[in-house]
Amino acid sequence: MNSMHWLRGLVYRLRAAFHRRRNARRYLASRHLRGDGIEIGAMHFPLPPHRGMRVKYVDNTSLEDSIAKFPELRGQNLVRPDFIEDGFELASFSPASQDFVIANRVLEHAPNPLRTLSNWVRVLRPGGALLVSVPLAEACFDRGRTETTLGHLLQDFQATTEQLAARNLVHYVEWLSISEPAILSVGNPAYQKASAVEIERRAAELCHLQAEIHFHTFSRNSFESILRHFASHTPVGLRVAQVLETGGEVAAVLIRIH
Ligand SMILES: C[S@@+](CC[C@H](N)C(=O)[O-])C[C@H]1O[C@@H](n2cnc3c(N)ncnc32)[C@H](O)[C@@H]1O
């Protein structure tokens, strides 16, 4: 197969996965989301809201900065955030103020996912729903990275800021060794991996800048068991209402009980 055929096949598979993902998210929203809520990190792929939903958008990056960061997204219908702030913290949102929180393909960017999940649940009203999805590592450029365990996330949760920075350095090395080459080598047979020394140097630089990467990687089983542990240990009372794997990602809905 020549490289043009291979590239066409890749585009076809990506489009098909995109449609399956969008349909699954719509289905979960129609079953579980109602009222007034927020979507974090919607960017170029917001969840299409049904008529019973009113959505405000949160991102840590303005529309203009997102386009500057990802010029390939210019011309796409990018969401303009209503709130520009750290969506892992949601510091400006009152507890129990939202009927739903949506975060599609955002949690893998969080250095401390259990803390982030706690913040998302904090702003839910009793009966409110969190729709959260993450990419399957096996189905994206994270393929080959170490799967994140619950134990790892519990250690992140308990780590001091300095300890978390040291733990993140390991993720930057993994990102530069596996994920970035997988992205940059697509359609570029001449691509050459960086040396170990260069990777160490860049990892320290990214760590200093607190650059955004996929810190953690998931499979359907690991993500579901992490969410089930989280749901049964969080003080507010949560139940895992549904978990779906489709289109290269795993999506779940958690309902706040009280
Ligand atoms: C990979 S994109 C996800 C886009 C879309 N939701 C999807 O499903 O493909 C990640 C999004 O999360 C946003 N993001 C990353 N870290 C964030 C943070 N700390 N607070 C708010 N948004 C964040 C990014 O700016 C971007 O819009």
The ligand as an SDF file (V2000), in Angstrom:
LIG
                    3D

 27 29  0  0  0  0  0  0  0  0999 V2000
   -8.1910   17.8170   23.5060 C   0  0  0  0  0  0  0  0  0  0  0  0
   -9.1350   19.2480   23.7320 S   0  0  0  0  0  0  0  0  0  0  0  0
  -10.7460   18.5340   23.8650 C   0  0  0  0  0  0  0  0  0  0  0  0
  -11.6730   19.1240   22.8470 C   0  0  0  0  0  0  0  0  0  0  0  0
  -13.0590   18.4990   22.8060 C   0  0  0  0  0  0  0  0  0  0  0  0
  -13.7320   18.5820   24.0910 N   0  0  0  0  0  0  0  0  0  0  0  0
  -13.0350   17.0440   22.3320 C   0  0  0  0  0  0  0  0  0  0  0  0
  -13.7990   16.2600   22.8660 O   0  0  0  0  0  0  0  0  0  0  0  0
  -12.2890   16.7230   21.4010 O   0  0  0  0  0  0  0  0  0  0  0  0
   -8.7660   19.7170   25.3880 C   0  0  0  0  0  0  0  0  0  0  0  0
   -9.4640   20.9870   25.7920 C   0  0  0  0  0  0  0  0  0  0  0  0
   -9.2900   21.1460   27.1990 O   0  0  0  0  0  0  0  0  0  0  0  0
   -8.8760   22.4680   27.4650 C   0  0  0  0  0  0  0  0  0  0  0  0
   -8.1300   22.4800   28.7350 N   0  0  0  0  0  0  0  0  0  0  0  0
   -6.9580   21.8700   29.0200 C   0  0  0  0  0  0  0  0  0  0  0  0
   -6.5770   22.1430   30.2730 N   0  0  0  0  0  0  0  0  0  0  0  0
   -7.5540   22.9260   30.7990 C   0  0  0  0  0  0  0  0  0  0  0  0
   -7.7360   23.5330   32.0650 C   0  0  0  0  0  0  0  0  0  0  0  0
   -6.8360   23.4090   33.0560 N   0  0  0  0  0  0  0  0  0  0  0  0
   -8.8720   24.2700   32.2430 N   0  0  0  0  0  0  0  0  0  0  0  0
   -9.7820   24.4210   31.2540 C   0  0  0  0  0  0  0  0  0  0  0  0
   -9.6480   23.8730   30.0340 N   0  0  0  0  0  0  0  0  0  0  0  0
   -8.5520   23.1290   29.8110 C   0  0  0  0  0  0  0  0  0  0  0  0
   -8.0220   22.8380   26.2630 C   0  0  0  0  0  0  0  0  0  0  0  0
   -7.8420   24.2330   26.1330 O   0  0  0  0  0  0  0  0  0  0  0  0
   -8.9020   22.2510   25.1460 C   0  0  0  0  0  0  0  0  0  0  0  0
   -9.9530   23.1090   24.8340 O   0  0  0  0  0  0  0  0  0  0  0  0
  1  2  1  0
  2  3  1  0
  2 10  1  0
  3  4  1  0
  4  5  1  0
  5  6  1  0
  5  7  1  0
  7  8  2  0
  7  9  1  0
 10 11  1  0
 11 12  1  0
 11 26  1  0
 12 13  1  0
 13 14  1  0
 13 24  1  0
 14 15  1  0
 14 23  1  0
 15 16  2  0
 16 17  1  0
 17 18  1  0
 17 23  2  0
 18 19  1  0
 18 20  2  0
 20 21  1  0
 21 22  2  0
 22 23  1  0
 24 25  1  0
 24 26  1  0
 26 27  1  0
M  CHG  2   2   1   9  -1
M  END
$$$$
